[in-house]
Amino acid sequence: MKARKGGLLILAAVLVVGSVLIGGRREGAEFAGSDGQAMATVAVIHPDYRPWFGVIWEPPPEIASGLFALQAALGAGVLGYYLGFRRGRAARQRNRSDAGD
């Protein structure tokens, strides 16, 4: 079991390092989100396109990044709780089956 976990950790490290190396090889590469790419594609396909509605409120970058971090933390907390709950339930069932022997 420990060998399997070690292998998965090594695989994860290789994937992270590989993606950084491959991404770093591009000259002039700039990180751009899919929203910007979609807007550029729409502008090419239909230059006189006008959006139906605009943004009601666009938070400053500091607040937007803080809200994103909060969203990530809440998601990680919910996922961690669920996985811990499932693990505890499985352990409880194993202990019940062992007690019956």
N, CA, C and O atoms as CSV, one atom per row, in Angstrom:
chain,resi,resn,atom,element,x,y,z
A,1,MET,N,N,0.821,-1.195,0.000
A,1,MET,CA,C,0.000,0.000,0.000
A,1,MET,C,C,0.865,1.259,0.000
A,1,MET,O,O,0.551,2.229,-0.690
A,2,LYS,N,N,1.965,1.244,0.781
A,2,LYS,CA,C,2.828,2.410,0.826
A,2,LYS,C,C,3.543,2.613,-0.503
A,2,LYS,O,O,3.786,3.749,-0.911
A,3,ALA,N,N,3.878,1.526,-1.177
A,3,ALA,CA,C,4.538,1.643,-2.484
A,3,ALA,C,C,3.600,2.293,-3.484
A,3,ALA,O,O,4.034,3.082,-4.323
A,4,ARG,N,N,2.336,1.972,-3.402
A,4,ARG,CA,C,1.354,2.559,-4.326
A,4,ARG,C,C,1.233,4.064,-4.080
A,4,ARG,O,O,1.187,4.847,-5.029
A,5,LYS,N,N,1.180,4.465,-2.812
A,5,LYS,CA,C,1.099,5.893,-2.486
A,5,LYS,C,C,2.351,6.621,-2.940
A,5,LYS,O,O,2.271,7.732,-3.463
A,6,GLY,N,N,3.501,6.003,-2.746
A,6,GLY,CA,C,4.752,6.606,-3.185
A,6,GLY,C,C,4.791,6.757,-4.694
A,6,GLY,O,O,5.265,7.770,-5.208
A,7,GLY,N,N,4.296,5.758,-5.403
A,7,GLY,CA,C,4.249,5.833,-6.855
A,7,GLY,C,C,3.323,6.937,-7.336
A,7,GLY,O,O,3.626,7.628,-8.308
A,8,LEU,N,N,2.201,7.103,-6.661
A,8,LEU,CA,C,1.273,8.170,-7.035
A,8,LEU,C,C,1.869,9.548,-6.756
A,8,LEU,O,O,1.668,10.483,-7.532
A,9,LEU,N,N,2.601,9.674,-5.650
A,9,LEU,CA,C,3.257,10.949,-5.354
A,9,LEU,C,C,4.326,11.279,-6.395
A,9,LEU,O,O,4.459,12.427,-6.819
A,10,ILE,N,N,5.076,10.274,-6.795
A,10,ILE,CA,C,6.098,10.491,-7.820
A,10,ILE,C,C,5.445,10.865,-9.137
A,10,ILE,O,O,5.923,11.767,-9.826
A,11,LEU,N,N,4.364,10.193,-9.502
A,11,LEU,CA,C,3.646,10.510,-10.732
A,11,LEU,C,C,3.113,11.945,-10.701
A,11,LEU,O,O,3.212,12.663,-11.696
A,12,ALA,N,N,2.551,12.364,-9.570
A,12,ALA,CA,C,2.045,13.728,-9.444
A,12,ALA,C,C,3.172,14.741,-9.585
A,12,ALA,O,O,3.009,15.762,-10.253
A,13,ALA,N,N,4.315,14.467,-8.960
A,13,ALA,CA,C,5.458,15.377,-9.063
A,13,ALA,C,C,5.956,15.465,-10.498
A,13,ALA,O,O,6.284,16.553,-10.970
A,14,VAL,N,N,6.017,14.338,-11.196
A,14,VAL,CA,C,6.451,14.340,-12.596
A,14,VAL,C,C,5.483,15.146,-13.458
A,14,VAL,O,O,5.918,15.900,-14.328
A,15,LEU,N,N,4.186,14.999,-13.230
A,15,LEU,CA,C,3.204,15.750,-14.001
A,15,LEU,C,C,3.329,17.259,-13.761
A,15,LEU,O,O,3.237,18.047,-14.702
A,16,VAL,N,N,3.533,17.652,-12.522
A,16,VAL,CA,C,3.664,19.079,-12.209
A,16,VAL,C,C,4.928,19.649,-12.847
A,16,VAL,O,O,4.881,20.687,-13.508
A,17,VAL,N,N,6.041,18.979,-12.651
A,17,VAL,CA,C,7.303,19.467,-13.216
A,17,VAL,C,C,7.240,19.468,-14.740
A,17,VAL,O,O,7.703,20.410,-15.383
A,18,GLY,N,N,6.672,18.424,-15.313
A,18,GLY,CA,C,6.545,18.362,-16.768
A,18,GLY,C,C,5.690,19.473,-17.330
A,18,GLY,O,O,6.039,20.058,-18.355
A,19,SER,N,N,4.588,19.777,-16.691
A,19,SER,CA,C,3.729,20.846,-17.187
A,19,SER,C,C,4.401,22.204,-17.079
A,19,SER,O,O,4.210,23.057,-17.945
A,20,VAL,N,N,5.187,22.420,-16.027
A,20,VAL,CA,C,5.917,23.679,-15.883
A,20,VAL,C,C,6.983,23.793,-16.970
A,20,VAL,O,O,7.155,24.856,-17.566
A,21,LEU,N,N,7.693,22.704,-17.224
A,21,LEU,CA,C,8.738,22.737,-18.248
A,21,LEU,C,C,8.159,22.937,-19.639
A,21,LEU,O,O,8.701,23.714,-20.425
A,22,ILE,N,N,7.074,22.254,-19.955
A,22,ILE,CA,C,6.456,22.399,-21.273
A,22,ILE,C,C,5.864,23.793,-21.434
A,22,ILE,O,O,6.016,24.407,-22.490
A,23,GLY,N,N,5.209,24.290,-20.429
A,23,GLY,CA,C,4.620,25.626,-20.494
A,23,GLY,C,C,5.655,26.724,-20.539
A,23,GLY,O,O,5.408,27.778,-21.125
A,24,GLY,N,N,6.809,26.505,-19.936
A,24,GLY,CA,C,7.848,27.522,-19.907
A,24,GLY,C,C,8.650,27.618,-21.188
A,24,GLY,O,O,9.424,28.561,-21.352
A,25,ARG,N,N,8.490,26.673,-22.099
A,25,ARG,CA,C,9.268,26.662,-23.337
A,25,ARG,C,C,8.754,27.633,-24.383
A,25,ARG,O,O,9.500,28.000,-25.291
A,26,ARG,N,N,7.535,28.049,-24.288
A,26,ARG,CA,C,6.951,28.929,-25.295
A,26,ARG,C,C,7.513,30.341,-25.155
A,26,ARG,O,O,7.578,30.891,-24.055
A,27,GLU,N,N,7.910,30.908,-26.268
A,27,GLU,CA,C,8.377,32.294,-26.273
A,27,GLU,C,C,7.170,33.218,-26.299
A,27,GLU,O,O,6.265,33.039,-27.115
A,28,GLY,N,N,7.154,34.185,-25.426
A,28,GLY,CA,C,6.074,35.157,-25.403
A,28,GLY,C,C,4.753,34.575,-24.923
A,28,GLY,O,O,3.698,35.171,-25.138
A,29,ALA,N,N,4.802,33.418,-24.275
A,29,ALA,CA,C,3.569,32.810,-23.788
A,29,ALA,C,C,3.035,33.625,-22.620
A,29,ALA,O,O,3.780,34.020,-21.722
A,30,GLU,N,N,1.756,33.863,-22.651
A,30,GLU,CA,C,1.123,34.636,-21.591
A,30,GLU,C,C,-0.113,33.877,-21.138
A,30,GLU,O,O,-0.868,33.352,-21.955
A,31,PHE,N,N,-0.310,33.825,-19.823
A,31,PHE,CA,C,-1.481,33.140,-19.306
A,31,PHE,C,C,-2.728,33.956,-19.632
A,31,PHE,O,O,-2.818,35.134,-19.284
A,32,ALA,N,N,-3.671,33.330,-20.290
A,32,ALA,CA,C,-4.922,34.006,-20.626
A,32,ALA,C,C,-6.068,33.048,-20.327
A,32,ALA,O,O,-5.983,31.852,-20.605
A,33,GLY,N,N,-7.126,33.585,-19.763
A,33,GLY,CA,C,-8.275,32.758,-19.443
A,33,GLY,C,C,-9.122,32.470,-20.667
A,33,GLY,O,O,-8.923,33.059,-21.729
A,34,SER,N,N,-10.053,31.572,-20.510
A,34,SER,CA,C,-10.911,31.190,-21.634
A,34,SER,C,C,-11.886,32.303,-22.007
A,34,SER,O,O,-12.344,32.357,-23.148
A,35,ASP,N,N,-12.213,33.189,-21.071
A,35,ASP,CA,C,-13.114,34.295,-21.393
A,35,ASP,C,C,-12.508,35.203,-22.454
A,35,ASP,O,O,-13.178,35.578,-23.416
A,36,GLY,N,N,-11.248,35.550,-22.276
A,36,GLY,CA,C,-10.577,36.406,-23.249
A,36,GLY,C,C,-10.445,35.740,-24.606
A,36,GLY,O,O,-10.604,36.388,-25.641
A,37,GLN,N,N,-10.155,34.448,-24.601
A,37,GLN,CA,C,-10.049,33.719,-25.861
A,37,GLN,C,C,-11.401,33.648,-26.563
A,37,GLN,O,O,-11.467,33.771,-27.786
A,38,ALA,N,N,-12.460,33.455,-25.819
A,38,ALA,CA,C,-13.800,33.390,-26.406
A,38,ALA,C,C,-14.191,34.740,-26.998
A,38,ALA,O,O,-14.763,34.796,-28.086
A,39,MET,N,N,-13.889,35.823,-26.294
A,39,MET,CA,C,-14.207,37.155,-26.811
A,39,MET,C,C,-13.442,37.444,-28.094
A,39,MET,O,O,-13.987,38.045,-29.020
A,40,ALA,N,N,-12.176,37.020,-28.156
A,40,ALA,CA,C,-11.378,37.225,-29.371
A,40,ALA,C,C,-11.947,36.407,-30.534
A,40,ALA,O,O,-11.988,36.889,-31.666
A,41,THR,N,N,-12.377,35.198,-30.268
A,41,THR,CA,C,-12.945,34.356,-31.324
A,41,THR,C,C,-14.258,34.931,-31.827
A,41,THR,O,O,-14.497,34.946,-33.034
A,42,VAL,N,N,-15.107,35.401,-30.937
A,42,VAL,CA,C,-16.373,36.010,-31.347
A,42,VAL,C,C,-16.112,37.270,-32.164
A,42,VAL,O,O,-16.808,37.522,-33.147
A,43,ALA,N,N,-15.125,38.058,-31.773
A,43,ALA,CA,C,-14.794,39.277,-32.519
A,43,ALA,C,C,-14.329,38.947,-33.935
A,43,ALA,O,O,-14.588,39.712,-34.863
A,44,VAL,N,N,-13.648,37.821,-34.109
A,44,VAL,CA,C,-13.200,37.415,-35.442
A,44,VAL,C,C,-14.376,36.910,-36.267
A,44,VAL,O,O,-14.515,37.265,-37.437
A,45,ILE,N,N,-15.218,36.087,-35.663
A,45,ILE,CA,C,-16.339,35.490,-36.398
A,45,ILE,C,C,-17.417,36.522,-36.721
A,45,ILE,O,O,-17.928,36.564,-37.840
A,46,HIS,N,N,-17.756,37.344,-35.750
A,46,HIS,CA,C,-18.859,38.310,-35.916
A,46,HIS,C,C,-18.412,39.659,-35.343
A,46,HIS,O,O,-18.678,39.948,-34.176
A,47,PRO,N,N,-17.734,40.490,-36.152
A,47,PRO,CA,C,-17.118,41.716,-35.623
A,47,PRO,C,C,-18.103,42.728,-35.031
A,47,PRO,O,O,-17.725,43.475,-34.128
A,48,ASP,N,N,-19.334,42.780,-35.500
A,48,ASP,CA,C,-20.268,43.780,-34.983
A,48,ASP,C,C,-21.185,43.221,-33.886
A,48,ASP,O,O,-22.256,43.772,-33.629
A,49,TYR,N,N,-20.765,42.135,-33.247
A,49,TYR,CA,C,-21.551,41.537,-32.156
A,49,TYR,C,C,-21.561,42.463,-30.949
A,49,TYR,O,O,-20.530,43.024,-30.579
A,50,ARG,N,N,-22.724,42.620,-30.340
A,50,ARG,CA,C,-22.869,43.415,-29.114
A,50,ARG,C,C,-23.473,42.515,-28.032
A,50,ARG,O,O,-24.493,41.868,-28.269
A,51,PRO,N,N,-22.857,42.467,-26.851
A,51,PRO,CA,C,-23.388,41.621,-25.770
A,51,PRO,C,C,-24.794,42.051,-25.367
A,51,PRO,O,O,-25.160,43.218,-25.507
A,52,TRP,N,N,-25.571,41.108,-24.871
A,52,TRP,CA,C,-26.933,41.392,-24.434
A,52,TRP,C,C,-26.948,42.221,-23.167
A,52,TRP,O,O,-27.802,43.089,-22.988
A,53,PHE,N,N,-25.999,41.947,-22.293
A,53,PHE,CA,C,-25.937,42.673,-21.019
A,53,PHE,C,C,-24.488,42.765,-20.582
A,53,PHE,O,O,-23.628,42.038,-21.078
A,54,GLY,N,N,-24.231,43.659,-19.656
A,54,GLY,CA,C,-22.872,43.859,-19.168
A,54,GLY,C,C,-22.733,43.429,-17.716
A,54,GLY,O,O,-23.690,42.969,-17.091
A,55,VAL,N,N,-21.550,43.584,-17.204
A,55,VAL,CA,C,-21.262,43.232,-15.819
A,55,VAL,C,C,-21.909,44.275,-14.909
A,55,VAL,O,O,-21.766,45.476,-15.138
A,56,ILE,N,N,-22.615,43.819,-13.883
A,56,ILE,CA,C,-23.251,44.732,-12.939
A,56,ILE,C,C,-22.200,45.386,-12.054
A,56,ILE,O,O,-22.193,46.605,-11.885
A,57,TRP,N,N,-21.308,44.570,-11.486
A,57,TRP,CA,C,-20.256,45.078,-10.618
A,57,TRP,C,C,-19.022,44.209,-10.807
A,57,TRP,O,O,-19.091,42.987,-10.673
A,58,GLU,N,N,-17.917,44.823,-11.113
A,58,GLU,CA,C,-16.658,44.099,-11.251
A,58,GLU,C,C,-15.773,44.483,-10.085
A,58,GLU,O,O,-15.334,45.629,-9.989
A,59,PRO,N,N,-15.502,43.529,-9.189
A,59,PRO,CA,C,-14.707,43.859,-8.007
A,59,PRO,C,C,-13.255,44.157,-8.385
A,59,PRO,O,O,-12.770,43.702,-9.420
A,60,PRO,N,N,-12.573,44.920,-7.543
A,60,PRO,CA,C,-11.142,45.148,-7.773
A,60,PRO,C,C,-10.388,43.816,-7.746
A,60,PRO,O,O,-10.869,42.855,-7.147
A,61,PRO,N,N,-9.225,43.743,-8.380
A,61,PRO,CA,C,-8.489,42.467,-8.459
A,61,PRO,C,C,-8.191,41.848,-7.099
A,61,PRO,O,O,-8.213,40.625,-6.961
A,62,GLU,N,N,-7.914,42.675,-6.092
A,62,GLU,CA,C,-7.608,42.121,-4.767
A,62,GLU,C,C,-8.815,41.403,-4.186
A,62,GLU,O,O,-8.685,40.324,-3.608
A,63,ILE,N,N,-9.981,41.998,-4.340
A,63,ILE,CA,C,-11.200,41.389,-3.808
A,63,ILE,C,C,-11.566,40.161,-4.616
A,63,ILE,O,O,-11.985,39.151,-4.052
A,64,ALA,N,N,-11.412,40.235,-5.939
A,64,ALA,CA,C,-11.741,39.091,-6.791
A,64,ALA,C,C,-10.866,37.893,-6.449
A,64,ALA,O,O,-11.363,36.769,-6.373
A,65,SER,N,N,-9.576,38.115,-6.244
A,65,SER,CA,C,-8.697,36.994,-5.901
A,65,SER,C,C,-9.028,36.464,-4.508
A,65,SER,O,O,-8.935,35.259,-4.271
A,66,GLY,N,N,-9.412,37.340,-3.588
A,66,GLY,CA,C,-9.821,36.890,-2.258
A,66,GLY,C,C,-11.086,36.055,-2.304
A,66,GLY,O,O,-11.192,35.045,-1.608
A,67,LEU,N,N,-12.054,36.473,-3.124
A,67,LEU,CA,C,-13.283,35.689,-3.278
A,67,LEU,C,C,-12.999,34.329,-3.919
A,67,LEU,O,O,-13.596,33.320,-3.542
A,68,PHE,N,N,-12.082,34.311,-4.892
A,68,PHE,CA,C,-11.710,33.048,-5.510
A,68,PHE,C,C,-11.052,32.123,-4.494
A,68,PHE,O,O,-11.340,30.927,-4.467
A,69,ALA,N,N,-10.165,32.672,-3.656
A,69,ALA,CA,C,-9.511,31.866,-2.628
A,69,ALA,C,C,-10.532,31.345,-1.615
A,69,ALA,O,O,-10.437,30.203,-1.164
A,70,LEU,N,N,-11.498,32.178,-1.263
A,70,LEU,CA,C,-12.555,31.742,-0.340
A,70,LEU,C,C,-13.371,30.608,-0.948
A,70,LEU,O,O,-13.692,29.633,-0.268
A,71,GLN,N,N,-13.702,30.736,-2.220
A,71,GLN,CA,C,-14.451,29.683,-2.910
A,71,GLN,C,C,-13.647,28.379,-2.931
A,71,GLN,O,O,-14.206,27.308,-2.697
A,72,ALA,N,N,-12.354,28.460,-3.206
A,72,ALA,CA,C,-11.508,27.270,-3.227
A,72,ALA,C,C,-11.422,26.639,-1.841
A,72,ALA,O,O,-11.462,25.416,-1.712
A,73,ALA,N,N,-11.305,27.466,-0.808
A,73,ALA,CA,C,-11.212,26.949,0.557
A,73,ALA,C,C,-12.504,26.260,0.978
A,73,ALA,O,O,-12.470,25.198,1.599
A,74,LEU,N,N,-13.633,26.858,0.645
A,74,LEU,CA,C,-14.920,26.232,0.985
A,74,LEU,C,C,-15.098,24.909,0.248
A,74,LEU,O,O,-15.562,23.928,0.830
A,75,GLY,N,N,-14.733,24.881,-1.022
A,75,GLY,CA,C,-14.830,23.639,-1.790
A,75,GLY,C,C,-13.932,22.559,-1.226
A,75,GLY,O,O,-14.340,21.402,-1.122
A,76,ALA,N,N,-12.698,22.928,-0.854
A,76,ALA,CA,C,-11.779,21.958,-0.266
A,76,ALA,C,C,-12.307,21.464,1.083
A,76,ALA,O,O,-12.160,20.287,1.412
A,77,GLY,N,N,-12.913,22.351,1.855
A,77,GLY,CA,C,-13.478,21.943,3.146
A,77,GLY,C,C,-14.623,20.963,2.988
A,77,GLY,O,O,-14.702,19.973,3.714
A,78,VAL,N,N,-15.507,21.232,2.046
A,78,VAL,CA,C,-16.632,20.325,1.805
A,78,VAL,C,C,-16.132,18.978,1.310
A,78,VAL,O,O,-16.590,17.935,1.776
A,79,LEU,N,N,-15.191,18.993,0.365
A,79,LEU,CA,C,-14.646,17.739,-0.152
A,79,LEU,C,C,-13.917,16.965,0.940
A,79,LEU,O,O,-14.081,15.749,1.043
A,80,GLY,N,N,-13.118,17.644,1.751
A,80,GLY,CA,C,-12.412,16.984,2.837
A,80,GLY,C,C,-13.358,16.386,3.862
A,80,GLY,O,O,-13.123,15.284,4.360
A,81,TYR,N,N,-14.435,17.112,4.184
A,81,TYR,CA,C,-15.419,16.585,5.125
A,81,TYR,C,C,-16.062,15.320,4.566
A,81,TYR,O,O,-16.216,14.327,5.278
A,82,TYR,N,N,-16.435,15.362,3.291
A,82,TYR,CA,C,-17.092,14.207,2.676
A,82,TYR,C,C,-16.164,12.997,2.662
A,82,TYR,O,O,-16.575,11.890,3.010
A,83,LEU,N,N,-14.910,13.209,2.259
A,83,LEU,CA,C,-13.974,12.082,2.208
A,83,LEU,C,C,-13.703,11.530,3.609
A,83,LEU,O,O,-13.615,10.314,3.782
A,84,GLY,N,N,-13.571,12.398,4.600
A,84,GLY,CA,C,-13.382,11.933,5.965
A,84,GLY,C,C,-14.592,11.187,6.497
A,84,GLY,O,O,-14.457,10.192,7.209
A,85,PHE,N,N,-15.771,11.674,6.149
A,85,PHE,CA,C,-17.006,11.004,6.561
A,85,PHE,C,C,-17.079,9.601,5.977
A,85,PHE,O,O,-17.410,8.645,6.679
A,86,ARG,N,N,-16.762,9.479,4.672
A,86,ARG,CA,C,-16.803,8.171,4.015
A,86,ARG,C,C,-15.758,7.223,4.605
A,86,ARG,O,O,-16.020,6.033,4.778
A,87,ARG,N,N,-14.579,7.755,4.910
A,87,ARG,CA,C,-13.528,6.916,5.485
A,87,ARG,C,C,-13.919,6.439,6.876
A,87,ARG,O,O,-13.696,5.280,7.226
A,88,GLY,N,N,-14.498,7.328,7.666
A,88,GLY,CA,C,-14.949,6.939,8.997
A,88,GLY,C,C,-16.060,5.909,8.951
A,88,GLY,O,O,-16.094,4.986,9.764
A,89,ARG,N,N,-16.962,6.066,8.006
A,89,ARG,CA,C,-18.050,5.107,7.856
A,89,ARG,C,C,-17.510,3.734,7.457
A,89,ARG,O,O,-17.973,2.715,7.969
A,90,ALA,N,N,-16.535,3.701,6.546
A,90,ALA,CA,C,-15.937,2.430,6.126
A,90,ALA,C,C,-15.198,1.775,7.290
A,90,ALA,O,O,-15.275,0.559,7.465
A,91,ALA,N,N,-14.481,2.570,8.087
A,91,ALA,CA,C,-13.765,2.026,9.240
A,91,ALA,C,C,-14.744,1.473,10.267
A,91,ALA,O,O,-14.495,0.426,10.864
A,92,ARG,N,N,-15.847,2.167,10.473
A,92,ARG,CA,C,-16.860,1.702,11.417
A,92,ARG,C,C,-17.457,0.376,10.953
A,92,ARG,O,O,-17.677,-0.519,11.769
A,93,GLN,N,N,-17.717,0.241,9.668
A,93,GLN,CA,C,-18.267,-1.011,9.146
A,93,GLN,C,C,-17.263,-2.148,9.258
A,93,GLN,O,O,-17.645,-3.284,9.540
A,94,ARG,N,N,-15.976,-1.857,9.040
A,94,ARG,CA,C,-14.936,-2.877,9.194
A,94,ARG,C,C,-14.854,-3.351,10.642
A,94,ARG,O,O,-14.698,-4.542,10.908
A,95,ASN,N,N,-14.963,-2.400,11.575
A,95,ASN,CA,C,-14.895,-2.769,13.003
A,95,ASN,C,C,-16.107,-3.606,13.400
A,95,ASN,O,O,-15.982,-4.507,14.230
A,96,ARG,N,N,-17.261,-3.331,12.832
A,96,ARG,CA,C,-18.454,-4.144,13.139
A,96,ARG,C,C,-18.281,-5.558,12.610
A,96,ARG,O,O,-18.639,-6.523,13.285
A,97,SER,N,N,-17.732,-5.688,11.401
A,97,SER,CA,C,-17.562,-7.037,10.842
A,97,SER,C,C,-16.491,-7.803,11.587
A,97,SER,O,O,-16.583,-9.025,11.704
A,98,ASP,N,N,-15.470,-7.115,12.099
A,98,ASP,CA,C,-14.436,-7.790,12.880
A,98,ASP,C,C,-14.974,-8.227,14.236
A,98,ASP,O,O,-14.553,-9.257,14.762
A,99,ALA,N,N,-15.888,-7.469,14.801
A,99,ALA,CA,C,-16.436,-7.795,16.119
A,99,ALA,C,C,-17.330,-9.038,16.048
A,99,ALA,O,O,-17.500,-9.743,17.043
A,100,GLY,N,N,-17.893,-9.297,14.882
A,100,GLY,CA,C,-18.786,-10.431,14.737
A,100,GLY,C,C,-18.066,-11.763,14.636
A,100,GLY,O,O,-18.701,-12.811,14.752
A,101,ASP,N,N,-16.754,-11.750,14.423
A,101,ASP,CA,C,-16.010,-13.015,14.258
A,101,ASP,C,C,-15.713,-13.673,15.556
A,101,ASP,O,O,-15.097,-14.739,15.582
